[in-house]
Amino acid sequence: MIVAIVIAGVIVLLLILLYNNLVGKKNQVATAFSSIDVLLKKRFDLIPNLSKMVKRYMQHEVDVLTRVTEMRAKVMSGQMSEADTVAMDREVSSAIGKIMVAAENYPDLKASENFINLQASLNEVEEQISAARRAYNASVKDYNNALEMFPSNIVASLMRYQQKVFFEIDTQERKNVDVGQLLDV
C-alpha cells in the first residue's frame, strides 16, 4: 500500500515537472517572438520615412514602396498569426533589399545625410532582428523537441500544444551569389 502511494506520488510529481517544463518552454517561445514583434514594429516605423525620402528620387520603384507600405499596414493591424508574421518578415526583408539595391542608382539619394541616417538605423534594426530570430529559433527548437520527446510528448499532446514555426530565409536567399554579376551592375 505504501509502495503504491509512493509510486503514485512520483508519477504525479513527474507529471507536474513535465507540465511546468512545457509551460516554461511555451512562454520562452512567446517571449522570444514578442521581442521579434517589437523589432519588426521598429522596422516598420522606419519604413514611412524611408519611403518618403526614396519616392522623391525613384519614381519607377514606387510599386516596391507601395507594397512595403501595404505590408506595414497589415502588420500594424495586429491580426496576424505567428506564421503570417514569419512569412511577412521574409517579404519585407526582400523588399527592403530591393529598395537598397535600387538606391545605388541614385547618387544624390546615396549622398543624402537623411538617407544615410535612415539606412544606418535600418541596418541596426535588421541586426537586432537577426539576433532576435536566432533567440526565437533556439526557443522554438527546445519547445518543439519537448513536444516530440518522450515522456513530455504525452503531456504536450494532452495539453494540445502544437509545434511552432521557425524563422527561415527564403529559398531565393539560399542561392549562391554570382559575384561577377554584382560587379557588372
TIVO-2410 file (N, C-alpha, C; in nm, 3 decimals):
# residues 185
REC num residu      c1      c2      c3 atome chaine
REC   1      M   0.082  -0.119   0.000     N      A
REC   1      M   0.000   0.000   0.000    CA      A
REC   1      M   0.087   0.127   0.000     C      A
REC   2      I   0.186   0.130   0.086     N      A
REC   2      I   0.275   0.246   0.093    CA      A
REC   2      I   0.354   0.260  -0.037     C      A
REC   3      V   0.396   0.148  -0.093     N      A
REC   3      V   0.471   0.150  -0.218    CA      A
REC   3      V   0.385   0.208  -0.331     C      A
REC   4      A   0.259   0.171  -0.335     N      A
REC   4      A   0.167   0.223  -0.437    CA      A
REC   4      A   0.148   0.373  -0.422     C      A
REC   5      I   0.139   0.420  -0.299     N      A
REC   5      I   0.124   0.563  -0.274    CA      A
REC   5      I   0.250   0.637  -0.316     C      A
REC   6      V   0.367   0.581  -0.286     N      A
REC   6      V   0.493   0.642  -0.326    CA      A
REC   6      V   0.505   0.647  -0.477     C      A
REC   7      I   0.469   0.538  -0.544     N      A
REC   7      I   0.477   0.532  -0.691    CA      A
REC   7      I   0.380   0.635  -0.752     C      A
REC   8      A   0.258   0.641  -0.699     N      A
REC   8      A   0.160   0.739  -0.746    CA      A
REC   8      A   0.212   0.881  -0.723     C      A
REC   9      G   0.274   0.906  -0.610     N      A
REC   9      G   0.330   1.037  -0.580    CA      A
REC   9      G   0.442   1.073  -0.675     C      A
REC  10      V   0.528   0.978  -0.708     N      A
REC  10      V   0.638   1.001  -0.802    CA      A
REC  10      V   0.582   1.032  -0.941     C      A
REC  11      I   0.479   0.958  -0.982     N      A
REC  11      I   0.419   0.981  -1.113    CA      A
REC  11      I   0.355   1.120  -1.119     C      A
REC  12      V   0.283   1.158  -1.013     N      A
REC  12      V   0.222   1.291  -1.008    CA      A
REC  12      V   0.330   1.398  -1.011     C      A
REC  13      L   0.436   1.379  -0.934     N      A
REC  13      L   0.547   1.475  -0.933    CA      A
REC  13      L   0.610   1.486  -1.072     C      A
REC  14      L   0.630   1.371  -1.139     N      A
REC  14      L   0.686   1.371  -1.274    CA      A
REC  14      L   0.595   1.448  -1.370     C      A
REC  15      L   0.466   1.424  -1.363     N      A
REC  15      L   0.371   1.495  -1.449    CA      A
REC  15      L   0.374   1.646  -1.424     C      A
REC  16      I   0.383   1.684  -1.298     N      A
REC  16      I   0.390   1.826  -1.264    CA      A
REC  16      I   0.518   1.888  -1.321     C      A
REC  17      L   0.629   1.818  -1.307     N      A
REC  17      L   0.755   1.870  -1.361    CA      A
REC  17      L   0.750   1.881  -1.513     C      A
REC  18      L   0.695   1.780  -1.579     N      A
REC  18      L   0.683   1.785  -1.725    CA      A
REC  18      L   0.592   1.900  -1.768     C      A
REC  19      Y   0.480   1.913  -1.700     N      A
REC  19      Y   0.386   2.021  -1.730    CA      A
REC  19      Y   0.453   2.157  -1.715     C      A
REC  20      N   0.519   2.178  -1.603     N      A
REC  20      N   0.586   2.306  -1.578    CA      A
REC  20      N   0.696   2.333  -1.680     C      A
REC  21      N   0.768   2.230  -1.719     N      A
REC  21      N   0.874   2.243  -1.818    CA      A
REC  21      N   0.815   2.286  -1.953     C      A
REC  22      L   0.706   2.223  -1.993     N      A
REC  22      L   0.642   2.258  -2.120    CA      A
REC  22      L   0.587   2.400  -2.117     C      A
REC  23      V   0.524   2.437  -2.008     N      A
REC  23      V   0.471   2.574  -1.996    CA      A
REC  23      V   0.585   2.675  -2.002     C      A
REC  24      G   0.696   2.644  -1.936     N      A
REC  24      G   0.812   2.733  -1.941    CA      A
REC  24      G   0.867   2.749  -2.081     C      A
REC  25      K   0.874   2.639  -2.156     N      A
REC  25      K   0.925   2.645  -2.294    CA      A
REC  25      K   0.828   2.721  -2.384     C      A
REC  26      K   0.698   2.701  -2.364     N      A
REC  26      K   0.597   2.773  -2.443    CA      A
REC  26      K   0.609   2.924  -2.416     C      A
REC  27      N   0.625   2.960  -2.291     N      A
REC  27      N   0.637   3.101  -2.255    CA      A
REC  27      N   0.768   3.161  -2.305     C      A
REC  28      Q   0.873   3.080  -2.309     N      A
REC  28      Q   1.001   3.127  -2.362    CA      A
REC  28      Q   0.987   3.158  -2.511     C      A
REC  29      V   0.915   3.073  -2.585     N      A
REC  29      V   0.890   3.099  -2.727    CA      A
REC  29      V   0.809   3.228  -2.743     C      A
REC  30      A   0.706   3.243  -2.660     N      A
REC  30      A   0.622   3.363  -2.668    CA      A
REC  30      A   0.703   3.490  -2.639     C      A
REC  31      T   0.792   3.483  -2.543     N      A
REC  31      T   0.877   3.597  -2.509    CA      A
REC  31      T   0.972   3.630  -2.624     C      A
REC  32      A   1.032   3.527  -2.681     N      A
REC  32      A   1.124   3.549  -2.794    CA      A
REC  32      A   1.050   3.606  -2.913     C      A
REC  33      F   0.930   3.555  -2.939     N      A
REC  33      F   0.850   3.608  -3.051    CA      A
REC  33      F   0.811   3.753  -3.025     C      A
REC  34      S   0.779   3.784  -2.902     N      A
REC  34      S   0.743   3.920  -2.867    CA      A
REC  34      S   0.860   4.016  -2.893     C      A
REC  35      S   0.981   3.970  -2.866     N      A
REC  35      S   1.100   4.053  -2.894    CA      A
REC  35      S   1.110   4.082  -3.043     C      A
REC  36      I   1.085   3.980  -3.125     N      A
REC  36      I   1.089   3.999  -3.269    CA      A
REC  36      I   0.978   4.094  -3.311     C      A
REC  37      D   0.861   4.076  -3.254     N      A
REC  37      D   0.747   4.161  -3.287    CA      A
REC  37      D   0.779   4.309  -3.260     C      A
REC  38      V   0.843   4.336  -3.148     N      A
REC  38      V   0.880   4.474  -3.113    CA      A
REC  38      V   0.980   4.529  -3.215     C      A
REC  39      L   1.076   4.448  -3.254     N      A
REC  39      L   1.175   4.493  -3.351    CA      A
REC  39      L   1.114   4.511  -3.490     C      A
REC  40      L   1.020   4.425  -3.526     N      A
REC  40      L   0.954   4.440  -3.655    CA      A
REC  40      L   0.874   4.570  -3.658     C      A
REC  41      K   0.811   4.604  -3.547     N      A
REC  41      K   0.738   4.730  -3.539    CA      A
REC  41      K   0.836   4.847  -3.554     C      A
REC  42      K   0.951   4.834  -3.489     N      A
REC  42      K   1.053   4.939  -3.501    CA      A
REC  42      K   1.096   4.954  -3.647     C      A
REC  43      R   1.112   4.840  -3.715     N      A
REC  43      R   1.148   4.843  -3.857    CA      A
REC  43      R   1.037   4.910  -3.937     C      A
REC  44      F   0.912   4.873  -3.909     N      A
REC  44      F   0.800   4.931  -3.983    CA      A
REC  44      F   0.783   5.079  -3.954     C      A
REC  45      D   0.825   5.125  -3.838     N      A
REC  45      D   0.819   5.268  -3.808    CA      A
REC  45      D   0.920   5.346  -3.892     C      A
REC  46      L   1.028   5.281  -3.932     N      A
REC  46      L   1.128   5.347  -4.017    CA      A
REC  46      L   1.083   5.353  -4.163     C      A
REC  47      I   0.997   5.261  -4.203     N      A
REC  47      I   0.960   5.249  -4.344    CA      A
REC  47      I   0.894   5.375  -4.400     C      A
REC  48      P   0.798   5.439  -4.331     N      A
REC  48      P   0.738   5.560  -4.391    CA      A
REC  48      P   0.841   5.668  -4.420     C      A
REC  49      N   0.936   5.687  -4.330     N      A
REC  49      N   1.041   5.787  -4.353    CA      A
REC  49      N   1.128   5.749  -4.472     C      A
REC  50      L   1.164   5.622  -4.479     N      A
REC  50      L   1.244   5.574  -4.590    CA      A
REC  50      L   1.166   5.589  -4.721     C      A
REC  51      S   1.039   5.553  -4.717     N      A
REC  51      S   0.956   5.562  -4.838    CA      A
REC  51      S   0.945   5.705  -4.888     C      A
REC  52      K   0.919   5.798  -4.798     N      A
REC  52      K   0.906   5.938  -4.838    CA      A
REC  52      K   1.034   5.988  -4.905     C      A
REC  53      M   1.145   5.954  -4.845     N      A
REC  53      M   1.272   6.002  -4.898    CA      A
REC  53      M   1.302   5.938  -5.033     C      A
REC  54      V   1.281   5.808  -5.042     N      A
REC  54      V   1.317   5.736  -5.164    CA      A
REC  54      V   1.222   5.772  -5.278     C      A
REC  55      K   1.093   5.796  -5.247     N      A
REC  55      K   0.996   5.829  -5.352    CA      A
REC  55      K   1.036   5.954  -5.428     C      A
REC  56      R   1.100   6.046  -5.363     N      A
REC  56      R   1.144   6.169  -5.431    CA      A
REC  56      R   1.241   6.138  -5.544     C      A
REC  57      Y   1.320   6.035  -5.524     N      A
REC  57      Y   1.426   6.003  -5.620    CA      A
REC  57      Y   1.386   5.893  -5.719     C      A
REC  58      M   1.307   5.798  -5.673     N      A
REC  58      M   1.281   5.679  -5.753    CA      A
REC  58      M   1.136   5.667  -5.794     C      A
REC  59      Q   1.097   5.734  -5.894     N      A
REC  59      Q   0.957   5.727  -5.936    CA      A
REC  59      Q   0.921   5.588  -5.989     C      A
REC  60      H   1.012   5.520  -6.057     N      A
REC  60      H   0.975   5.391  -6.114    CA      A
REC  60      H   0.984   5.275  -6.014     C      A
REC  61      E   1.037   5.296  -5.893     N      A
REC  61      E   1.037   5.193  -5.791    CA      A
REC  61      E   0.919   5.209  -5.693     C      A
REC  62      V   0.824   5.293  -5.730     N      A
REC  62      V   0.712   5.322  -5.642    CA      A
REC  62      V   0.633   5.195  -5.608     C      A
REC  63      D   0.625   5.099  -5.703     N      A
REC  63      D   0.549   4.977  -5.675    CA      A
REC  63      D   0.607   4.899  -5.558     C      A
REC  64      V   0.738   4.893  -5.547     N      A
REC  64      V   0.801   4.824  -5.433    CA      A
REC  64      V   0.768   4.899  -5.304     C      A
REC  65      L   0.778   5.030  -5.307     N      A
REC  65      L   0.748   5.111  -5.189    CA      A
REC  65      L   0.602   5.097  -5.149     C      A
REC  66      T   0.514   5.093  -5.248     N      A
REC  66      T   0.371   5.077  -5.219    CA      A
REC  66      T   0.346   4.943  -5.153     C      A
REC  67      R   0.410   4.839  -5.203     N      A
REC  67      R   0.393   4.704  -5.146    CA      A
REC  67      R   0.443   4.701  -5.002     C      A
REC  68      V   0.555   4.763  -4.975     N      A
REC  68      V   0.609   4.766  -4.838    CA      A
REC  68      V   0.514   4.841  -4.746     C      A
REC  69      T   0.458   4.950  -4.794     N      A
REC  69      T   0.363   5.028  -4.715    CA      A
REC  69      T   0.238   4.946  -4.686     C      A
REC  70      E   0.191   4.870  -4.785     N      A
REC  70      E   0.075   4.782  -4.764    CA      A
REC  70      E   0.106   4.674  -4.660     C      A
REC  71      M   0.225   4.617  -4.668     N      A
REC  71      M   0.265   4.515  -4.570    CA      A
REC  71      M   0.270   4.575  -4.431     C      A
REC  72      R   0.320   4.698  -4.421     N      A
REC  72      R   0.327   4.765  -4.291    CA      A
REC  72      R   0.187   4.780  -4.232     C      A
REC  73      A   0.093   4.822  -4.314     N      A
REC  73      A  -0.045   4.840  -4.266    CA      A
REC  73      A  -0.103   4.707  -4.217     C      A
REC  74      K  -0.074   4.600  -4.287     N      A
REC  74      K  -0.124   4.468  -4.247    CA      A
REC  74      K  -0.066   4.426  -4.113     C      A
REC  75      V   0.063   4.448  -4.095     N      A
REC  75      V   0.128   4.412  -3.969    CA      A
REC  75      V   0.075   4.498  -3.855     C      A
REC  76      M   0.057   4.626  -3.882     N      A
REC  76      M   0.013   4.717  -3.777    CA      A
REC  76      M  -0.131   4.690  -3.733     C      A
REC  77      S  -0.207   4.615  -3.814     N      A
REC  77      S  -0.345   4.583  -3.777    CA      A
REC  77      S  -0.349   4.491  -3.655     C      A
REC  78      G  -0.239   4.419  -3.630     N      A
REC  78      G  -0.231   4.332  -3.514    CA      A
REC  78      G  -0.310   4.203  -3.526     C      A
REC  79      Q  -0.351   4.168  -3.647     N      A
REC  79      Q  -0.434   4.049  -3.666    CA      A
REC  79      Q  -0.362   3.941  -3.744     C      A
REC  80      M  -0.233   3.929  -3.721     N      A
REC  80      M  -0.155   3.827  -3.791    CA      A
REC  80      M  -0.112   3.718  -3.694     C      A
REC  81      S  -0.111   3.595  -3.742     N      A
REC  81      S  -0.064   3.483  -3.661    CA      A
REC  81      S   0.089   3.483  -3.663     C      A
REC  82      E   0.149   3.397  -3.582     N      A
REC  82      E   0.295   3.388  -3.582    CA      A
REC  82      E   0.345   3.344  -3.720     C      A
REC  83      A   0.276   3.248  -3.781     N      A
REC  83      A   0.317   3.201  -3.914    CA      A
REC  83      A   0.306   3.312  -4.017     C      A
REC  84      D   0.199   3.392  -4.010     N      A
REC  84      D   0.183   3.506  -4.102    CA      A
REC  84      D   0.295   3.607  -4.083     C      A
REC  85      T   0.331   3.631  -3.958     N      A
REC  85      T   0.438   3.726  -3.927    CA      A
REC  85      T   0.571   3.677  -3.983     C      A
REC  86      V   0.598   3.547  -3.971     N      A
REC  86      V   0.722   3.489  -4.025    CA      A
REC  86      V   0.726   3.509  -4.176     C      A
REC  87      A   0.614   3.480  -4.244     N      A
REC  87      A   0.609   3.497  -4.390    CA      A
REC  87      A   0.624   3.644  -4.429     C      A
REC  88      M   0.558   3.731  -4.356     N      A
REC  88      M   0.564   3.874  -4.386    CA      A
REC  88      M   0.706   3.927  -4.367     C      A
REC  89      D   0.775   3.877  -4.265     N      A
REC  89      D   0.913   3.919  -4.241    CA      A
REC  89      D   0.999   3.890  -4.362     C      A
REC  90      R   0.982   3.772  -4.422     N      A
REC  90      R   1.059   3.737  -4.542    CA      A
REC  90      R   1.030   3.836  -4.655     C      A
REC  91      E   0.902   3.867  -4.676     N      A
REC  91      E   0.864   3.959  -4.783    CA      A
REC  91      E   0.923   4.098  -4.762     C      A
REC  92      V   0.914   4.147  -4.639     N      A
REC  92      V   0.964   4.281  -4.609    CA      A
REC  92      V   1.115   4.286  -4.626     C      A
REC  93      S   1.185   4.185  -4.578     N      A
REC  93      S   1.331   4.182  -4.593    CA      A
REC  93      S   1.370   4.186  -4.740     C      A
REC  94      S   1.299   4.111  -4.822     N      A
REC  94      S   1.327   4.110  -4.966    CA      A
REC  94      S   1.299   4.247  -5.028     C      A
REC  95      A   1.186   4.308  -4.992     N      A
REC  95      A   1.150   4.439  -5.048    CA      A
REC  95      A   1.249   4.547  -5.006     C      A
REC  96      I   1.289   4.545  -4.879     N      A
REC  96      I   1.385   4.646  -4.833    CA      A
REC  96      I   1.518   4.627  -4.905     C      A
REC  97      G   1.557   4.503  -4.927     N      A
REC  97      G   1.679   4.477  -5.004    CA      A
REC  97      G   1.671   4.535  -5.144     C      A
REC  98      K   1.554   4.522  -5.209     N      A
REC  98      K   1.535   4.577  -5.343    CA      A
REC  98      K   1.546   4.729  -5.340     C      A
REC  99      I   1.490   4.790  -5.237     N      A
REC  99      I   1.497   4.937  -5.225    CA      A
REC  99      I   1.642   4.981  -5.211     C      A
REC 100      M   1.717   4.910  -5.128     N      A
REC 100      M   1.857   4.949  -5.105    CA      A
REC 100      M   1.941   4.929  -5.230     C      A
REC 101      V   1.914   4.821  -5.304     N      A
REC 101      V   1.987   4.798  -5.429    CA      A
REC 101      V   1.950   4.907  -5.530     C      A
REC 102      A   1.822   4.940  -5.540     N      A
REC 102      A   1.778   5.045  -5.632    CA      A
REC 102      A   1.839   5.181  -5.595     C      A
REC 103      A   1.858   5.204  -5.468     N      A
REC 103      A   1.914   5.332  -5.422    CA      A
REC 103      A   2.055   5.353  -5.476     C      A
REC 104      E   2.124   5.244  -5.507     N      A
REC 104      E   2.260   5.254  -5.561    CA      A
REC 104      E   2.261   5.332  -5.694     C      A
REC 105      N   2.148   5.332  -5.765     N      A
REC 105      N   2.140   5.401  -5.894    CA      A
REC 105      N   2.115   5.551  -5.882     C      A
REC 106      Y   2.103   5.600  -5.759     N      A
REC 106      Y   2.071   5.742  -5.738    CA      A
REC 106      Y   2.178   5.806  -5.648     C      A
REC 107      P   2.282   5.861  -5.710     N      A
REC 107      P   2.392   5.919  -5.632    CA      A
REC 107      P   2.346   6.028  -5.535     C      A
REC 108      D   2.249   6.110  -5.577     N      A
REC 108      D   2.202   6.216  -5.488    CA      A
REC 108      D   2.136   6.158  -5.363     C      A
REC 109      L   2.062   6.050  -5.383     N      A
REC 109      L   1.997   5.984  -5.270    CA      A
REC 109      L   2.101   5.923  -5.177     C      A
REC 110      K   2.197   5.853  -5.236     N      A
REC 110      K   2.300   5.789  -5.154    CA      A
REC 110      K   2.380   5.891  -5.073     C      A
REC 111      A   2.393   6.013  -5.126     N      A
REC 111      A   2.471   6.117  -5.059    CA      A
REC 111      A   2.389   6.193  -4.955     C      A
REC 112      S   2.258   6.175  -4.955     N      A
REC 112      S   2.172   6.248  -4.862    CA      A
REC 112      S   2.199   6.203  -4.719     C      A
REC 113      E   2.223   6.300  -4.632     N      A
REC 113      E   2.251   6.268  -4.492    CA      A
REC 113      E   2.132   6.199  -4.425     C      A
REC 114      N   2.010   6.243  -4.459     N      A
REC 114      N   1.891   6.179  -4.403    CA      A
REC 114      N   1.881   6.033  -4.446     C      A
REC 115      F   1.911   6.007  -4.574     N      A
REC 115      F   1.906   5.869  -4.623    CA      A
REC 115      F   2.013   5.785  -4.555     C      A
REC 116      I   2.130   5.841  -4.540     N      A
REC 116      I   2.239   5.769  -4.474    CA      A
REC 116      I   2.200   5.734  -4.330     C      A
REC 117      N   2.139   5.829  -4.259     N      A
REC 117      N   2.095   5.803  -4.122    CA      A
REC 117      N   1.984   5.698  -4.118     C      A
REC 118      L   1.888   5.708  -4.211     N      A
REC 118      L   1.782   5.607  -4.217    CA      A
REC 118      L   1.839   5.469  -4.248     C      A
REC 119      Q   1.931   5.465  -4.341     N      A
REC 119      Q   1.992   5.338  -4.379    CA      A
REC 119      Q   2.068   5.278  -4.260     C      A
REC 120      A   2.140   5.362  -4.185     N      A
REC 120      A   2.213   5.314  -4.067    CA      A
REC 120      A   2.115   5.262  -3.961     C      A
REC 121      S   2.006   5.335  -3.940     N      A
REC 121      S   1.904   5.291  -3.843    CA      A
REC 121      S   1.843   5.159  -3.886     C      A
REC 122      L   1.814   5.147  -4.014     N      A
REC 122      L   1.755   5.024  -4.066    CA      A
REC 122      L   1.852   4.908  -4.053     C      A
REC 123      N   1.979   4.933  -4.082     N      A
REC 123      N   2.080   4.827  -4.067    CA      A
REC 123      N   2.090   4.781  -3.922     C      A
REC 124      E   2.085   4.876  -3.829     N      A
REC 124      E   2.091   4.842  -3.687    CA      A
REC 124      E   1.971   4.757  -3.646     C      A
REC 125      V   1.852   4.798  -3.692     N      A
REC 125      V   1.731   4.722  -3.659    CA      A
REC 125      V   1.738   4.583  -3.721     C      A
REC 126      E   1.788   4.574  -3.846     N      A
REC 126      E   1.800   4.443  -3.911    CA      A
REC 126      E   1.894   4.351  -3.834     C      A
REC 127      E   2.002   4.405  -3.780     N      A
REC 127      E   2.093   4.324  -3.699    CA      A
REC 127      E   2.025   4.277  -3.571     C      A
REC 128      Q   1.947   4.366  -3.509     N      A
REC 128      Q   1.874   4.328  -3.388    CA      A
REC 128      Q   1.768   4.222  -3.420     C      A
REC 129      I   1.701   4.236  -3.533     N      A
REC 129      I   1.602   4.137  -3.574    CA      A
REC 129      I   1.669   4.002  -3.597     C      A
REC 130      S   1.785   4.005  -3.660     N      A
REC 130      S   1.859   3.881  -3.685    CA      A
REC 130      S   1.895   3.810  -3.554     C      A
REC 131      A   1.941   3.886  -3.456     N      A
REC 131      A   1.975   3.828  -3.326    CA      A
REC 131      A   1.849   3.774  -3.257     C      A
REC 132      A   1.739   3.849  -3.267     N      A
REC 132      A   1.613   3.805  -3.206    CA      A
REC 132      A   1.560   3.679  -3.274     C      A
REC 133      R   1.579   3.669  -3.406     N      A
REC 133      R   1.537   3.548  -3.478    CA      A
REC 133      R   1.615   3.427  -3.428     C      A
REC 134      R   1.745   3.445  -3.407     N      A
REC 134      R   1.826   3.333  -3.357    CA      A
REC 134      R   1.777   3.289  -3.219     C      A
REC 135      A   1.748   3.385  -3.132     N      A
REC 135      A   1.698   3.351  -2.998    CA      A
REC 135      A   1.562   3.282  -3.008     C      A
REC 136      Y   1.476   3.333  -3.095     N      A
REC 136      Y   1.344   3.272  -3.113    CA      A
REC 136      Y   1.359   3.129  -3.166     C      A
REC 137      N   1.442   3.111  -3.268     N      A
REC 137      N   1.459   2.977  -3.325    CA      A
REC 137      N   1.516   2.878  -3.223     C      A
REC 138      A   1.605   2.925  -3.136     N      A
REC 138      A   1.657   2.838  -3.030    CA      A
REC 138      A   1.544   2.798  -2.934     C      A
REC 139      S   1.459   2.893  -2.900     N      A
REC 139      S   1.346   2.863  -2.812    CA      A
REC 139      S   1.248   2.768  -2.879     C      A
REC 140      V   1.223   2.789  -3.007     N      A
REC 140      V   1.132   2.702  -3.081    CA      A
REC 140      V   1.189   2.560  -3.089     C      A
REC 141      K   1.320   2.551  -3.110     N      A
REC 141      K   1.383   2.418  -3.116    CA      A
REC 141      K   1.364   2.344  -2.984     C      A
REC 142      D   1.389   2.411  -2.872     N      A
REC 142      D   1.370   2.348  -2.741    CA      A
REC 142      D   1.225   2.308  -2.719     C      A
REC 143      Y   1.134   2.397  -2.755     N      A
REC 143      Y   0.990   2.371  -2.739    CA      A
REC 143      Y   0.947   2.254  -2.826     C      A
REC 144      N   0.982   2.258  -2.955     N      A
REC 144      N   0.943   2.150  -3.046    CA      A
REC 144      N   1.004   2.017  -3.005     C      A
REC 145      N   1.129   2.020  -2.957     N      A
REC 145      N   1.191   1.897  -2.908    CA      A
REC 145      N   1.112   1.840  -2.791     C      A
REC 146      A   1.071   1.926  -2.700     N      A
REC 146      A   0.993   1.880  -2.584    CA      A
REC 146      A   0.859   1.821  -2.628     C      A
REC 147      L   0.802   1.874  -2.736     N      A
REC 147      L   0.675   1.820  -2.785    CA      A
REC 147      L   0.692   1.682  -2.847     C      A
REC 148      E   0.811   1.652  -2.895     N      A
REC 148      E   0.834   1.525  -2.963    CA      A
REC 148      E   0.899   1.419  -2.875     C      A
REC 149      M   0.967   1.459  -2.770     N      A
REC 149      M   1.043   1.364  -2.687    CA      A
REC 149      M   0.956   1.301  -2.579     C      A
REC 150      F   0.984   1.176  -2.555     N      A
REC 150      F   0.914   1.103  -2.450    CA      A
REC 150      F   0.978   1.137  -2.316     C      A
REC 151      P   0.907   1.154  -2.212     N      A
REC 151      P   0.764   1.141  -2.189    CA      A
REC 151      P   0.687   1.274  -2.201     C      A
REC 152      S   0.762   1.382  -2.228     N      A
REC 152      S   0.693   1.513  -2.234    CA      A
REC 152      S   0.595   1.520  -2.350     C      A
REC 153      N   0.615   1.438  -2.454     N      A
REC 153      N   0.523   1.441  -2.567    CA      A
REC 153      N   0.382   1.396  -2.526     C      A
REC 154      I   0.372   1.311  -2.426     N      A
REC 154      I   0.241   1.266  -2.379    CA      A
REC 154      I   0.168   1.383  -2.312     C      A
REC 155      V   0.238   1.452  -2.224     N      A
REC 155      V   0.178   1.566  -2.156    CA      A
REC 155      V   0.145   1.676  -2.259     C      A
REC 156      A   0.234   1.699  -2.355     N      A
REC 156      A   0.211   1.802  -2.457    CA      A
REC 156      A   0.087   1.770  -2.541     C      A
REC 157      S   0.069   1.643  -2.574     N      A
REC 157      S  -0.050   1.608  -2.653    CA      A
REC 157      S  -0.177   1.625  -2.570     C      A
REC 158      L  -0.169   1.596  -2.441     N      A
REC 158      L  -0.285   1.618  -2.354    CA      A
REC 158      L  -0.318   1.767  -2.345     C      A
REC 159      M  -0.216   1.851  -2.351     N      A
REC 159      M  -0.235   1.996  -2.343    CA      A
REC 159      M  -0.266   2.056  -2.481     C      A
REC 160      R  -0.263   1.972  -2.584     N      A
REC 160      R  -0.290   2.013  -2.723    CA      A
REC 160      R  -0.191   2.119  -2.772     C      A
REC 161      Y  -0.068   2.109  -2.729     N      A
REC 161      Y   0.035   2.201  -2.776    CA      A
REC 161      Y   0.072   2.163  -2.920     C      A
REC 162      Q   0.093   2.265  -3.002     N      A
REC 162      Q   0.130   2.246  -3.142    CA      A
REC 162      Q   0.271   2.297  -3.165     C      A
REC 163      Q   0.339   2.238  -3.263     N      A
REC 163      Q   0.473   2.284  -3.295    CA      A
REC 163      Q   0.469   2.427  -3.348     C      A
REC 164      K   0.576   2.498  -3.324     N      A
REC 164      K   0.590   2.637  -3.370    CA      A
REC 164      K   0.676   2.638  -3.496     C      A
REC 165      V   0.662   2.744  -3.577     N      A
REC 165      V   0.739   2.757  -3.700    CA      A
REC 165      V   0.867   2.835  -3.671     C      A
REC 166      F   0.970   2.801  -3.745     N      A
REC 166      F   1.099   2.870  -3.736    CA      A
REC 166      F   1.099   2.990  -3.831     C      A
REC 167      F   1.179   3.091  -3.797     N      A
REC 167      F   1.210   3.196  -3.893    CA      A
REC 167      F   1.318   3.138  -3.983     C      A
REC 168      E   1.291   3.132  -4.112     N      A
REC 168      E   1.387   3.079  -4.208    CA      A
REC 168      E   1.404   3.177  -4.322     C      A
REC 169      I   1.517   3.166  -4.389     N      A
REC 169      I   1.538   3.253  -4.504    CA      A
REC 169      I   1.462   3.197  -4.624     C      A
REC 170      D   1.430   3.285  -4.716     N      A
REC 170      D   1.360   3.248  -4.838    CA      A
REC 170      D   1.452   3.163  -4.925     C      A
REC 171      T   1.396   3.077  -5.008     N      A
REC 171      T   1.476   2.991  -5.094    CA      A
REC 171      T   1.564   3.072  -5.190     C      A
REC 172      Q   1.516   3.189  -5.233     N      A
REC 172      Q   1.596   3.275  -5.321    CA      A
REC 172      Q   1.723   3.321  -5.250     C      A
REC 173      E   1.713   3.347  -5.120     N      A
REC 173      E   1.829   3.397  -5.046    CA      A
REC 173      E   1.930   3.286  -5.017     C      A
REC 174      R   1.891   3.160  -5.036     N      A
REC 174      R   1.982   3.048  -5.012    CA      A
REC 174      R   2.076   3.023  -5.129     C      A
REC 175      K   2.040   3.075  -5.245     N      A
REC 175      K   2.121   3.051  -5.364    CA      A
REC 175      K   2.254   3.124  -5.352     C      A
REC 176      N   2.355   3.067  -5.418     N      A
REC 176      N   2.486   3.132  -5.421    CA      A
REC 176      N   2.477   3.263  -5.496     C      A
REC 177      V   2.552   3.360  -5.451     N      A
REC 177      V   2.555   3.492  -5.514    CA      A
REC 177      V   2.657   3.488  -5.627     C      A
REC 178      D   2.618   3.536  -5.743     N      A
REC 178      D   2.706   3.547  -5.857    CA      A
REC 178      D   2.779   3.680  -5.845     C      A
REC 179      V   2.902   3.676  -5.792     N      A
REC 179      V   2.979   3.797  -5.766    CA      A
REC 179      V   3.009   3.870  -5.897     C      A
REC 180      G   3.033   3.797  -6.004     N      A
REC 180      G   3.062   3.859  -6.133    CA      A
REC 180      G   2.945   3.945  -6.180     C      A
REC 181      Q   2.824   3.896  -6.159     N      A
REC 181      Q   2.705   3.971  -6.199    CA      A
REC 181      Q   2.691   4.097  -6.113     C      A
REC 182      L   2.724   4.087  -5.984     N      A
REC 182      L   2.716   4.204  -5.897    CA      A
REC 182      L   2.816   4.312  -5.938     C      A
REC 183      L   2.933   4.269  -5.985     N      A
REC 183      L   3.034   4.365  -6.024    CA      A
REC 183      L   2.997   4.435  -6.155     C      A
REC 184      D   2.915   4.370  -6.239     N      A
REC 184      D   2.872   4.429  -6.364    CA      A
REC 184      D   2.770   4.538  -6.345     C      A
REC 185      V   2.701   4.541  -6.232     N      A
REC 185      V   2.593   4.637  -6.208    CA      A
REC 185      V   2.642   4.776  -6.198     C      A
***
